[in-house]
Amino acid sequence: MADTNLPKFQGKPLIEIPEFIPTINFLEGDFGRAVLDEYRGRTEKDYGNASALKVLSYDGIVKGSNPFAVALVGSIVSQAGLRVATQADLERALKVKVLPLQGKYEDTGLVLRSESEPNEYLARNLMHQVKARNPNAKMPAMIPLSGLELVADVSSPYKLAFKLKDGCEVFYDSSVLNKDGTFSSEDIDKKTGLPSETSNKGNRTLYTINSGLSGLDLYWGLDVYSRCDNLAGSRGDGRVVLVSAEGTAKNLQEYLTQLQTDANRKKAEIDAKFKQAREILLGE
């Protein structure tokens, strides 16, 4: 075929383009630092410096994670039109290869199986809330952390508890969460992000227990782990993942600006107090 030297064809998309395209990322950069500053302030002011919340650090990216920390971050970033990622979000991220999730872990939910140990106090508390909404609910139930609020509770062993948000979608009778097994990335329920079934096939593993309340996370080798009984546990390879909520992600910069303004105000107040104390002590 002879060269034609035709100009570039200016075509138009022959598909319906959605008005909103969700985005996903780790809690990092200036935004991550500002959120962590707000997080630490709330930990002290609203939650009595509960040790279960003092698990996050910053090194260009926020490191560490447990269900309590993720729930609190979720409340903070909701003001900016964001939410914490669900298990389904992470599976979609793996499919389109947009985040380096392997070699890290991300807390995404809680699995409620019974009112016994582990975490009996929190299990009973959540079971009461779940049954109030759905008296016929069958266990185990998977509750995304994006659907939970954190509350202070002096009776809790962690001094913290969870409250179902009004719009929280609980996934009931998730029988797959009662049995260990292997699964394939091609066999994922798109709504829950959990394996549709487990077998002796596939290169990923689901780990479970059979009672109480445990965490749910995507683990190091991209396995799904739902047997963690220490809900306050955290390591440096933990990551918090955020997803833009429909129609409001454009508020991110405004929110970051407000957080920075608040931080500057607090610093000015501390500097003024320090100056006053110095003058008194040194007679300046």
SULQUIFEN-V851002 format. One record per run of one state. SS is the DSSP state (@ for helix, = for strand, . for the rest). FROM is the first residue (numbers start at 1). TO is the last residue. If there is no record, write none. Layout:
# SULQUIFEN-V851002
{{SS FROM TO} {SS FROM TO}}
This chain:
# SULQUIFEN-V851002
{{. 1 23} {= 24 26} {. 27 27} {= 28 28} {@ 29 46} {. 47 50} {@ 51 53} {. 54 56} {= 57 58} {. 59 60} {= 61 63} {. 64 66} {@ 67 80} {. 81 81} {= 82 84} {. 85 86} {@ 87 96} {. 97 104} {= 105 112} {. 113 119} {@ 120 133} {. 134 140} {= 141 144} {@ 145 147} {= 148 152} {. 153 159} {= 160 164} {. 165 169} {= 170 171} {. 172 174} {@ 175 178} {. 179 180} {= 181 183} {. 184 187} {= 188 188} {. 189 194} {= 195 195} {. 196 198} {= 199 199} {. 200 203} {= 204 208} {. 209 212} {= 213 218} {. 219 223} {= 224 228} {. 229 237} {= 238 239} {. 240 240} {= 241 244} {. 245 248} {@ 249 282} {. 283 284}}
